[in-house]
Amino acid sequence: MAAQNSRATIEPEKQTLLNHHKEKHFTAGEVVRDIIIGVSDGLTVPFALAAGLSGANASSSIVITAGIAEVAAGAISMGLGGYLAAKSEADHYTRELKREEEEIINVPDVEAAEVAEILAEYGVEPHEYAPVVNALRKRPQAWLDFMMKFELGLEKPDPRRALQSAFNIAVSYILGGLVPLLPYMFIPRAQDAVAASVVITIAALLIFGYAKGYFTGNKPVKSAFQTALIGAIASAAAFGIAKVIHP
């Protein structure tokens, strides 16, 4: 709201420049984070479970049953975790907003000094930030928004974020978890299906890791191999332990 008010009062020339300049920023970071969390665990955990059961000489039907049960439980658990994390973030923002609002009302001079301190950290001189401080004191909502963003580093969360996060993570977990189980649905003998599961899942991990690196700004190829390596180690460990316990 504060940003909209400030933009509406700037000079026409600057407003024209802003209207013609469209910045291209990636704004779906939270959704991508949810998908990464869901798919990463969805690919790895059922993959390790299927490999472990295969190592224990279980049949494909048992692997599928146990795998689907794990995917369902994992999706619920991960989705609930995402919901609680987002809800906690929203509750924290609300508490800090109320506290900051009370401070602006009860100790305005202290809060004004904090605004000056924040601006001074950016190299703004006293004679330059004084008008800004005075302007904010006349606009309590803009002042509150300024303190939340620049003093506390908090952005107002989307009220629908908790449910969206739960849904995104749960669906991503299910989609990722079904990948290593697919071969067992078509190959009756688990010892044969595990080889196909390894190939398919490692390929999926490479693709997912590459996409993760691309969207998060890391080196896609490095991210692809790291993600695949983690999945391979987890499944190999599960398979090896099962073989030792159940030769």
Helices and strands as residue ranges (DSSP letters): H 2-8, H 12-20, H 29-55, H 60-106, H 108-121, H 126-137, H 140-146, I 147-151, H 161-178, H 182-186, H 190-216, H 220-245
